[in-house]
Amino acid sequence: MRKFTIALDKDINKQYNDAAIYYQKSIDEGEINLETFLNLSFLYWNFQDFGFFSYYKISEELRN
């Protein structure tokens, strides 16, 4: 079951990364609107949380 969870996490992380690249490209091309900015901000916030929790090895139970 653990291998399945890791594979699923990698797929979800790739989707987040692809979305962040898409939103960043839209902003760089001057297509700025509030929805794009908020979506990119939310993704970066999630990436930051994931990095912090991973670095300090905080368990899933303590994350929320």
mmCIF file of the N, C-alpha and C atoms, coordinates in Angstrom:
data_MODEL
# 
_entry.id   MODEL 
# 
loop_
_atom_site.group_PDB 
_atom_site.id 
_atom_site.type_symbol 
_atom_site.label_atom_id 
_atom_site.label_alt_id 
_atom_site.label_comp_id 
_atom_site.label_asym_id 
_atom_site.label_entity_id 
_atom_site.label_seq_id 
_atom_site.pdbx_PDB_ins_code 
_atom_site.Cartn_x 
_atom_site.Cartn_y 
_atom_site.Cartn_z 
_atom_site.occupancy 
_atom_site.B_iso_or_equiv 
_atom_site.pdbx_formal_charge 
_atom_site.auth_seq_id 
_atom_site.auth_comp_id 
_atom_site.auth_asym_id 
_atom_site.auth_atom_id 
_atom_site.pdbx_PDB_model_num 
ATOM 1   N N  . MET A 1 1  ? 0.821  -1.195 0.000   1.00 0.00 ? 1  MET A N  1 
ATOM 2   C CA . MET A 1 1  ? 0.000  0.000  0.000   1.00 0.00 ? 1  MET A CA 1 
ATOM 3   C C  . MET A 1 1  ? 0.863  1.257  0.000   1.00 0.00 ? 1  MET A C  1 
ATOM 4   N N  . ARG A 1 2  ? 1.998  1.219  0.648   1.00 0.00 ? 2  ARG A N  1 
ATOM 5   C CA . ARG A 1 2  ? 2.872  2.397  0.726   1.00 0.00 ? 2  ARG A CA 1 
ATOM 6   C C  . ARG A 1 2  ? 3.367  2.807  -0.659  1.00 0.00 ? 2  ARG A C  1 
ATOM 7   N N  . LYS A 1 3  ? 3.712  1.846  -1.515  1.00 0.00 ? 3  LYS A N  1 
ATOM 8   C CA . LYS A 1 3  ? 4.185  2.174  -2.861  1.00 0.00 ? 3  LYS A CA 1 
ATOM 9   C C  . LYS A 1 3  ? 3.091  2.870  -3.656  1.00 0.00 ? 3  LYS A C  1 
ATOM 10  N N  . PHE A 1 4  ? 1.857  2.442  -3.485  1.00 0.00 ? 4  PHE A N  1 
ATOM 11  C CA . PHE A 1 4  ? 0.736  3.074  -4.177  1.00 0.00 ? 4  PHE A CA 1 
ATOM 12  C C  . PHE A 1 4  ? 0.580  4.521  -3.713  1.00 0.00 ? 4  PHE A C  1 
ATOM 13  N N  . THR A 1 5  ? 0.694  4.752  -2.412  1.00 0.00 ? 5  THR A N  1 
ATOM 14  C CA . THR A 1 5  ? 0.568  6.102  -1.863  1.00 0.00 ? 5  THR A CA 1 
ATOM 15  C C  . THR A 1 5  ? 1.661  7.009  -2.401  1.00 0.00 ? 5  THR A C  1 
ATOM 16  N N  . ILE A 1 6  ? 2.884  6.516  -2.469  1.00 0.00 ? 6  ILE A N  1 
ATOM 17  C CA . ILE A 1 6  ? 3.996  7.309  -3.001  1.00 0.00 ? 6  ILE A CA 1 
ATOM 18  C C  . ILE A 1 6  ? 3.754  7.644  -4.464  1.00 0.00 ? 6  ILE A C  1 
ATOM 19  N N  . ALA A 1 7  ? 3.312  6.678  -5.240  1.00 0.00 ? 7  ALA A N  1 
ATOM 20  C CA . ALA A 1 7  ? 3.036  6.922  -6.656  1.00 0.00 ? 7  ALA A CA 1 
ATOM 21  C C  . ALA A 1 7  ? 1.922  7.950  -6.815  1.00 0.00 ? 7  ALA A C  1 
ATOM 22  N N  . LEU A 1 8  ? 0.905  7.847  -6.005  1.00 0.00 ? 8  LEU A N  1 
ATOM 23  C CA . LEU A 1 8  ? -0.203 8.796  -6.055  1.00 0.00 ? 8  LEU A CA 1 
ATOM 24  C C  . LEU A 1 8  ? 0.274  10.198 -5.682  1.00 0.00 ? 8  LEU A C  1 
ATOM 25  N N  . ASP A 1 9  ? 1.097  10.296 -4.641  1.00 0.00 ? 9  ASP A N  1 
ATOM 26  C CA . ASP A 1 9  ? 1.637  11.592 -4.225  1.00 0.00 ? 9  ASP A CA 1 
ATOM 27  C C  . ASP A 1 9  ? 2.464  12.228 -5.333  1.00 0.00 ? 9  ASP A C  1 
ATOM 28  N N  . LYS A 1 10 ? 3.280  11.429 -6.013  1.00 0.00 ? 10 LYS A N  1 
ATOM 29  C CA . LYS A 1 10 ? 4.111  11.971 -7.091  1.00 0.00 ? 10 LYS A CA 1 
ATOM 30  C C  . LYS A 1 10 ? 3.252  12.489 -8.231  1.00 0.00 ? 10 LYS A C  1 
ATOM 31  N N  . ASP A 1 11 ? 2.165  11.788 -8.551  1.00 0.00 ? 11 ASP A N  1 
ATOM 32  C CA . ASP A 1 11 ? 1.273  12.231 -9.618  1.00 0.00 ? 11 ASP A CA 1 
ATOM 33  C C  . ASP A 1 11 ? 0.595  13.543 -9.234  1.00 0.00 ? 11 ASP A C  1 
ATOM 34  N N  . ILE A 1 12 ? 0.146  13.647 -8.001  1.00 0.00 ? 12 ILE A N  1 
ATOM 35  C CA . ILE A 1 12 ? -0.503 14.875 -7.536  1.00 0.00 ? 12 ILE A CA 1 
ATOM 36  C C  . ILE A 1 12 ? 0.500  16.021 -7.515  1.00 0.00 ? 12 ILE A C  1 
ATOM 37  N N  . ASN A 1 13 ? 1.718  15.776 -7.048  1.00 0.00 ? 13 ASN A N  1 
ATOM 38  C CA . ASN A 1 13 ? 2.734  16.818 -7.026  1.00 0.00 ? 13 ASN A CA 1 
ATOM 39  C C  . ASN A 1 13 ? 3.056  17.297 -8.429  1.00 0.00 ? 13 ASN A C  1 
ATOM 40  N N  . LYS A 1 14 ? 3.065  16.392 -9.413  1.00 0.00 ? 14 LYS A N  1 
ATOM 41  C CA . LYS A 1 14 ? 3.317  16.785 -10.800 1.00 0.00 ? 14 LYS A CA 1 
ATOM 42  C C  . LYS A 1 14 ? 2.188  17.675 -11.297 1.00 0.00 ? 14 LYS A C  1 
ATOM 43  N N  . GLN A 1 15 ? 0.959  17.354 -10.940 1.00 0.00 ? 15 GLN A N  1 
ATOM 44  C CA . GLN A 1 15 ? -0.175 18.187 -11.349 1.00 0.00 ? 15 GLN A CA 1 
ATOM 45  C C  . GLN A 1 15 ? -0.075 19.577 -10.725 1.00 0.00 ? 15 GLN A C  1 
ATOM 46  N N  . TYR A 1 16 ? 0.303  19.654 -9.452  1.00 0.00 ? 16 TYR A N  1 
ATOM 47  C CA . TYR A 1 16 ? 0.498  20.953 -8.801  1.00 0.00 ? 16 TYR A CA 1 
ATOM 48  C C  . TYR A 1 16 ? 1.592  21.740 -9.502  1.00 0.00 ? 16 TYR A C  1 
ATOM 49  N N  . ASN A 1 17 ? 2.696  21.072 -9.799  1.00 0.00 ? 17 ASN A N  1 
ATOM 50  C CA . ASN A 1 17 ? 3.818  21.731 -10.459 1.00 0.00 ? 17 ASN A CA 1 
ATOM 51  C C  . ASN A 1 17 ? 3.417  22.234 -11.843 1.00 0.00 ? 17 ASN A C  1 
ATOM 52  N N  . ASP A 1 18 ? 2.722  21.405 -12.604 1.00 0.00 ? 18 ASP A N  1 
ATOM 53  C CA . ASP A 1 18 ? 2.266  21.817 -13.937 1.00 0.00 ? 18 ASP A CA 1 
ATOM 54  C C  . ASP A 1 18 ? 1.331  23.025 -13.846 1.00 0.00 ? 18 ASP A C  1 
ATOM 55  N N  . ALA A 1 19 ? 0.455  23.024 -12.857 1.00 0.00 ? 19 ALA A N  1 
ATOM 56  C CA . ALA A 1 19 ? -0.469 24.150 -12.686 1.00 0.00 ? 19 ALA A CA 1 
ATOM 57  C C  . ALA A 1 19 ? 0.290  25.421 -12.318 1.00 0.00 ? 19 ALA A C  1 
ATOM 58  N N  . ALA A 1 20 ? 1.268  25.309 -11.418 1.00 0.00 ? 20 ALA A N  1 
ATOM 59  C CA . ALA A 1 20 ? 2.058  26.480 -11.035 1.00 0.00 ? 20 ALA A CA 1 
ATOM 60  C C  . ALA A 1 20 ? 2.808  27.050 -12.232 1.00 0.00 ? 20 ALA A C  1 
ATOM 61  N N  . ILE A 1 21 ? 3.379  26.189 -13.056 1.00 0.00 ? 21 ILE A N  1 
ATOM 62  C CA . ILE A 1 21 ? 4.082  26.642 -14.259 1.00 0.00 ? 21 ILE A CA 1 
ATOM 63  C C  . ILE A 1 21 ? 3.114  27.358 -15.194 1.00 0.00 ? 21 ILE A C  1 
ATOM 64  N N  . TYR A 1 22 ? 1.932  26.810 -15.372 1.00 0.00 ? 22 TYR A N  1 
ATOM 65  C CA . TYR A 1 22 ? 0.924  27.425 -16.245 1.00 0.00 ? 22 TYR A CA 1 
ATOM 66  C C  . TYR A 1 22 ? 0.538  28.820 -15.740 1.00 0.00 ? 22 TYR A C  1 
ATOM 67  N N  . TYR A 1 23 ? 0.239  28.930 -14.439 1.00 0.00 ? 23 TYR A N  1 
ATOM 68  C CA . TYR A 1 23 ? -0.166 30.222 -13.888 1.00 0.00 ? 23 TYR A CA 1 
ATOM 69  C C  . TYR A 1 23 ? 0.981  31.227 -13.941 1.00 0.00 ? 23 TYR A C  1 
ATOM 70  N N  . GLN A 1 24 ? 2.198  30.772 -13.641 1.00 0.00 ? 24 GLN A N  1 
ATOM 71  C CA . GLN A 1 24 ? 3.350  31.677 -13.685 1.00 0.00 ? 24 GLN A CA 1 
ATOM 72  C C  . GLN A 1 24 ? 3.574  32.188 -15.102 1.00 0.00 ? 24 GLN A C  1 
ATOM 73  N N  . LYS A 1 25 ? 3.437  31.307 -16.079 1.00 0.00 ? 25 LYS A N  1 
ATOM 74  C CA . LYS A 1 25 ? 3.605  31.708 -17.480 1.00 0.00 ? 25 LYS A CA 1 
ATOM 75  C C  . LYS A 1 25 ? 2.539  32.736 -17.870 1.00 0.00 ? 25 LYS A C  1 
ATOM 76  N N  . SER A 1 26 ? 1.314  32.544 -17.425 1.00 0.00 ? 26 SER A N  1 
ATOM 77  C CA . SER A 1 26 ? 0.239  33.501 -17.719 1.00 0.00 ? 26 SER A CA 1 
ATOM 78  C C  . SER A 1 26 ? 0.567  34.880 -17.155 1.00 0.00 ? 26 SER A C  1 
ATOM 79  N N  . ILE A 1 27 ? 1.083  34.908 -15.936 1.00 0.00 ? 27 ILE A N  1 
ATOM 80  C CA . ILE A 1 27 ? 1.451  36.183 -15.320 1.00 0.00 ? 27 ILE A CA 1 
ATOM 81  C C  . ILE A 1 27 ? 2.621  36.818 -16.061 1.00 0.00 ? 27 ILE A C  1 
ATOM 82  N N  . ASP A 1 28 ? 3.627  36.018 -16.408 1.00 0.00 ? 28 ASP A N  1 
ATOM 83  C CA . ASP A 1 28 ? 4.792  36.538 -17.129 1.00 0.00 ? 28 ASP A CA 1 
ATOM 84  C C  . ASP A 1 28 ? 4.411  37.114 -18.486 1.00 0.00 ? 28 ASP A C  1 
ATOM 85  N N  . GLU A 1 29 ? 3.387  36.561 -19.111 1.00 0.00 ? 29 GLU A N  1 
ATOM 86  C CA . GLU A 1 29 ? 2.944  37.038 -20.423 1.00 0.00 ? 29 GLU A CA 1 
ATOM 87  C C  . GLU A 1 29 ? 1.994  38.232 -20.313 1.00 0.00 ? 29 GLU A C  1 
ATOM 88  N N  . GLY A 1 30 ? 1.759  38.702 -19.097 1.00 0.00 ? 30 GLY A N  1 
ATOM 89  C CA . GLY A 1 30 ? 0.918  39.872 -18.909 1.00 0.00 ? 30 GLY A CA 1 
ATOM 90  C C  . GLY A 1 30 ? -0.560 39.577 -18.796 1.00 0.00 ? 30 GLY A C  1 
ATOM 91  N N  . GLU A 1 31 ? -0.913 38.311 -18.718 1.00 0.00 ? 31 GLU A N  1 
ATOM 92  C CA . GLU A 1 31 ? -2.322 37.928 -18.590 1.00 0.00 ? 31 GLU A CA 1 
ATOM 93  C C  . GLU A 1 31 ? -2.682 37.805 -17.110 1.00 0.00 ? 31 GLU A C  1 
ATOM 94  N N  . ILE A 1 32 ? -2.547 38.914 -16.401 1.00 0.00 ? 32 ILE A N  1 
ATOM 95  C CA . ILE A 1 32 ? -2.773 38.890 -14.962 1.00 0.00 ? 32 ILE A CA 1 
ATOM 96  C C  . ILE A 1 32 ? -4.239 39.187 -14.663 1.00 0.00 ? 32 ILE A C  1 
ATOM 97  N N  . ASN A 1 33 ? -4.829 38.313 -13.894 1.00 0.00 ? 33 ASN A N  1 
ATOM 98  C CA . ASN A 1 33 ? -6.146 38.591 -13.329 1.00 0.00 ? 33 ASN A CA 1 
ATOM 99  C C  . ASN A 1 33 ? -6.154 38.044 -11.907 1.00 0.00 ? 33 ASN A C  1 
ATOM 100 N N  . LEU A 1 34 ? -7.117 38.428 -11.152 1.00 0.00 ? 34 LEU A N  1 
ATOM 101 C CA . LEU A 1 34 ? -7.151 38.056 -9.740  1.00 0.00 ? 34 LEU A CA 1 
ATOM 102 C C  . LEU A 1 34 ? -7.179 36.545 -9.546  1.00 0.00 ? 34 LEU A C  1 
ATOM 103 N N  . GLU A 1 35 ? -7.954 35.839 -10.352 1.00 0.00 ? 35 GLU A N  1 
ATOM 104 C CA . GLU A 1 35 ? -8.066 34.385 -10.205 1.00 0.00 ? 35 GLU A CA 1 
ATOM 105 C C  . GLU A 1 35 ? -6.718 33.694 -10.432 1.00 0.00 ? 35 GLU A C  1 
ATOM 106 N N  . THR A 1 36 ? -5.999 34.109 -11.464 1.00 0.00 ? 36 THR A N  1 
ATOM 107 C CA . THR A 1 36 ? -4.686 33.517 -11.743 1.00 0.00 ? 36 THR A CA 1 
ATOM 108 C C  . THR A 1 36 ? -3.731 33.773 -10.592 1.00 0.00 ? 36 THR A C  1 
ATOM 109 N N  . PHE A 1 37 ? -3.695 35.006 -10.118 1.00 0.00 ? 37 PHE A N  1 
ATOM 110 C CA . PHE A 1 37 ? -2.803 35.356 -9.018  1.00 0.00 ? 37 PHE A CA 1 
ATOM 111 C C  . PHE A 1 37 ? -3.132 34.563 -7.756  1.00 0.00 ? 37 PHE A C  1 
ATOM 112 N N  . LEU A 1 38 ? -4.407 34.451 -7.418  1.00 0.00 ? 38 LEU A N  1 
ATOM 113 C CA . LEU A 1 38 ? -4.808 33.705 -6.222  1.00 0.00 ? 38 LEU A CA 1 
ATOM 114 C C  . LEU A 1 38 ? -4.501 32.218 -6.349  1.00 0.00 ? 38 LEU A C  1 
ATOM 115 N N  . ASN A 1 39 ? -4.736 31.647 -7.521  1.00 0.00 ? 39 ASN A N  1 
ATOM 116 C CA . ASN A 1 39 ? -4.435 30.229 -7.724  1.00 0.00 ? 39 ASN A CA 1 
ATOM 117 C C  . ASN A 1 39 ? -2.948 29.959 -7.562  1.00 0.00 ? 39 ASN A C  1 
ATOM 118 N N  . LEU A 1 40 ? -2.108 30.814 -8.146  1.00 0.00 ? 40 LEU A N  1 
ATOM 119 C CA . LEU A 1 40 ? -0.664 30.632 -8.022  1.00 0.00 ? 40 LEU A CA 1 
ATOM 120 C C  . LEU A 1 40 ? -0.221 30.812 -6.573  1.00 0.00 ? 40 LEU A C  1 
ATOM 121 N N  . SER A 1 41 ? -0.776 31.792 -5.895  1.00 0.00 ? 41 SER A N  1 
ATOM 122 C CA . SER A 1 41 ? -0.443 32.010 -4.483  1.00 0.00 ? 41 SER A CA 1 
ATOM 123 C C  . SER A 1 41 ? -0.807 30.798 -3.637  1.00 0.00 ? 41 SER A C  1 
ATOM 124 N N  . PHE A 1 42 ? -1.976 30.230 -3.892  1.00 0.00 ? 42 PHE A N  1 
ATOM 125 C CA . PHE A 1 42 ? -2.409 29.051 -3.143  1.00 0.00 ? 42 PHE A CA 1 
ATOM 126 C C  . PHE A 1 42 ? -1.465 27.870 -3.379  1.00 0.00 ? 42 PHE A C  1 
ATOM 127 N N  . LEU A 1 43 ? -1.062 27.664 -4.635  1.00 0.00 ? 43 LEU A N  1 
ATOM 128 C CA . LEU A 1 43 ? -0.144 26.565 -4.941  1.00 0.00 ? 43 LEU A CA 1 
ATOM 129 C C  . LEU A 1 43 ? 1.196  26.765 -4.243  1.00 0.00 ? 43 LEU A C  1 
ATOM 130 N N  . TYR A 1 44 ? 1.744  27.975 -4.285  1.00 0.00 ? 44 TYR A N  1 
ATOM 131 C CA . TYR A 1 44 ? 3.020  28.239 -3.617  1.00 0.00 ? 44 TYR A CA 1 
ATOM 132 C C  . TYR A 1 44 ? 2.894  28.054 -2.107  1.00 0.00 ? 44 TYR A C  1 
ATOM 133 N N  . TRP A 1 45 ? 1.751  28.421 -1.549  1.00 0.00 ? 45 TRP A N  1 
ATOM 134 C CA . TRP A 1 45 ? 1.515  28.234 -0.118  1.00 0.00 ? 45 TRP A CA 1 
ATOM 135 C C  . TRP A 1 45 ? 1.537  26.739 0.212   1.00 0.00 ? 45 TRP A C  1 
ATOM 136 N N  . ASN A 1 46 ? 0.886  25.914 -0.606  1.00 0.00 ? 46 ASN A N  1 
ATOM 137 C CA . ASN A 1 46 ? 0.893  24.464 -0.389  1.00 0.00 ? 46 ASN A CA 1 
ATOM 138 C C  . ASN A 1 46 ? 2.294  23.889 -0.520  1.00 0.00 ? 46 ASN A C  1 
ATOM 139 N N  . PHE A 1 47 ? 3.066  24.351 -1.522  1.00 0.00 ? 47 PHE A N  1 
ATOM 140 C CA . PHE A 1 47 ? 4.440  23.875 -1.687  1.00 0.00 ? 47 PHE A CA 1 
ATOM 141 C C  . PHE A 1 47 ? 5.271  24.215 -0.455  1.00 0.00 ? 47 PHE A C  1 
ATOM 142 N N  . GLN A 1 48 ? 5.100  25.423 0.072   1.00 0.00 ? 48 GLN A N  1 
ATOM 143 C CA . GLN A 1 48 ? 5.849  25.857 1.250   1.00 0.00 ? 48 GLN A CA 1 
ATOM 144 C C  . GLN A 1 48 ? 5.513  24.979 2.447   1.00 0.00 ? 48 GLN A C  1 
ATOM 145 N N  . ASP A 1 49 ? 4.230  24.725 2.669   1.00 0.00 ? 49 ASP A N  1 
ATOM 146 C CA . ASP A 1 49 ? 3.827  23.856 3.776   1.00 0.00 ? 49 ASP A CA 1 
ATOM 147 C C  . ASP A 1 49 ? 4.430  22.469 3.629   1.00 0.00 ? 49 ASP A C  1 
ATOM 148 N N  . PHE A 1 50 ? 4.367  21.905 2.433   1.00 0.00 ? 50 PHE A N  1 
ATOM 149 C CA . PHE A 1 50 ? 4.910  20.569 2.207   1.00 0.00 ? 50 PHE A CA 1 
ATOM 150 C C  . PHE A 1 50 ? 6.409  20.540 2.506   1.00 0.00 ? 50 PHE A C  1 
ATOM 151 N N  . GLY A 1 51 ? 7.133  21.543 2.032   1.00 0.00 ? 51 GLY A N  1 
ATOM 152 C CA . GLY A 1 51 ? 8.572  21.603 2.274   1.00 0.00 ? 51 GLY A CA 1 
ATOM 153 C C  . GLY A 1 51 ? 8.902  21.728 3.750   1.00 0.00 ? 51 GLY A C  1 
ATOM 154 N N  . PHE A 1 52 ? 8.169  22.569 4.460   1.00 0.00 ? 52 PHE A N  1 
ATOM 155 C CA . PHE A 1 52 ? 8.393  22.760 5.889   1.00 0.00 ? 52 PHE A CA 1 
ATOM 156 C C  . PHE A 1 52 ? 8.139  21.474 6.656   1.00 0.00 ? 52 PHE A C  1 
ATOM 157 N N  . PHE A 1 53 ? 6.989  20.847 6.396   1.00 0.00 ? 53 PHE A N  1 
ATOM 158 C CA . PHE A 1 53 ? 6.641  19.614 7.105   1.00 0.00 ? 53 PHE A CA 1 
ATOM 159 C C  . PHE A 1 53 ? 7.617  18.493 6.788   1.00 0.00 ? 53 PHE A C  1 
ATOM 160 N N  . SER A 1 54 ? 8.055  18.418 5.547   1.00 0.00 ? 54 SER A N  1 
ATOM 161 C CA . SER A 1 54 ? 9.002  17.376 5.157   1.00 0.00 ? 54 SER A CA 1 
ATOM 162 C C  . SER A 1 54 ? 10.362 17.604 5.804   1.00 0.00 ? 54 SER A C  1 
ATOM 163 N N  . TYR A 1 55 ? 10.833 18.831 5.797   1.00 0.00 ? 55 TYR A N  1 
ATOM 164 C CA . TYR A 1 55 ? 12.151 19.144 6.359   1.00 0.00 ? 55 TYR A CA 1 
ATOM 165 C C  . TYR A 1 55 ? 12.207 18.823 7.848   1.00 0.00 ? 55 TYR A C  1 
ATOM 166 N N  . TYR A 1 56 ? 11.165 19.190 8.571   1.00 0.00 ? 56 TYR A N  1 
ATOM 167 C CA . TYR A 1 56 ? 11.140 18.958 10.012  1.00 0.00 ? 56 TYR A CA 1 
ATOM 168 C C  . TYR A 1 56 ? 10.496 17.630 10.399  1.00 0.00 ? 56 TYR A C  1 
ATOM 169 N N  . LYS A 1 57 ? 10.164 16.821 9.390   1.00 0.00 ? 57 LYS A N  1 
ATOM 170 C CA . LYS A 1 57 ? 9.615  15.480 9.606   1.00 0.00 ? 57 LYS A CA 1 
ATOM 171 C C  . LYS A 1 57 ? 8.397  15.503 10.541  1.00 0.00 ? 57 LYS A C  1 
ATOM 172 N N  . ILE A 1 58 ? 7.467  16.399 10.243  1.00 0.00 ? 58 ILE A N  1 
ATOM 173 C CA . ILE A 1 58 ? 6.234  16.521 11.022  1.00 0.00 ? 58 ILE A CA 1 
ATOM 174 C C  . ILE A 1 58 ? 5.222  15.523 10.465  1.00 0.00 ? 58 ILE A C  1 
ATOM 175 N N  . SER A 1 59 ? 4.670  14.711 11.330  1.00 0.00 ? 59 SER A N  1 
ATOM 176 C CA . SER A 1 59 ? 3.762  13.649 10.894  1.00 0.00 ? 59 SER A CA 1 
ATOM 177 C C  . SER A 1 59 ? 2.441  14.218 10.387  1.00 0.00 ? 59 SER A C  1 
ATOM 178 N N  . GLU A 1 60 ? 1.724  13.392 9.639   1.00 0.00 ? 60 GLU A N  1 
ATOM 179 C CA . GLU A 1 60 ? 0.417  13.781 9.091   1.00 0.00 ? 60 GLU A CA 1 
ATOM 180 C C  . GLU A 1 60 ? -0.558 14.187 10.200  1.00 0.00 ? 60 GLU A C  1 
ATOM 181 N N  . GLU A 1 61 ? -0.504 13.496 11.333  1.00 0.00 ? 61 GLU A N  1 
ATOM 182 C CA . GLU A 1 61 ? -1.441 13.762 12.421  1.00 0.00 ? 61 GLU A CA 1 
ATOM 183 C C  . GLU A 1 61 ? -1.255 15.155 13.008  1.00 0.00 ? 61 GLU A C  1 
ATOM 184 N N  . LEU A 1 62 ? -0.036 15.676 12.966  1.00 0.00 ? 62 LEU A N  1 
ATOM 185 C CA . LEU A 1 62 ? 0.251  16.974 13.573  1.00 0.00 ? 62 LEU A CA 1 
ATOM 186 C C  . LEU A 1 62 ? 0.153  18.142 12.597  1.00 0.00 ? 62 LEU A C  1 
ATOM 187 N N  . ARG A 1 63 ? -0.092 17.864 11.345  1.00 0.00 ? 63 ARG A N  1 
ATOM 188 C CA . ARG A 1 63 ? -0.057 18.922 10.329  1.00 0.00 ? 63 ARG A CA 1 
ATOM 189 C C  . ARG A 1 63 ? -1.238 19.875 10.380  1.00 0.00 ? 63 ARG A C  1 
ATOM 190 N N  . ASN A 1 64 ? -2.361 19.446 10.851  1.00 0.00 ? 64 ASN A N  1 
ATOM 191 C CA . ASN A 1 64 ? -3.532 20.338 10.835  1.00 0.00 ? 64 ASN A CA 1 
ATOM 192 C C  . ASN A 1 64 ? -3.825 20.865 12.177  1.00 0.00 ? 64 ASN A C  1 
# 
